[in-house]
Amino acid sequence: MEFLNSPFIIPLGAFATAVIIVAIANMRKMRERELMAHQEMRLKEMEHERKLKEMEIEKAKLELEKSKAGR
């Protein structure tokens, strides 16, 4: 148990604690960025779906007008 009496144990412990805190903070930031990217991607996907539905409605209107004009 001479290692516990070593003069290096406190500085090593403090260094290890600082490394762990920085790693946790970086992981948290990375996770937040990942969540933001997923949210942005979902919003773009929803906007794309809305535009496709609008185009389908417009196409149906044009086809209805053509069928009415053809009578």
Secondary structure, DSSP 8 states (H G I E B T S, - for coil): -GGGG-TTHHHHHHHHHHHHHHHHHHHHHHHHHHHHHHHHHHHHHHHHHHHHHHHHHHHHHHHHHHHHHT-
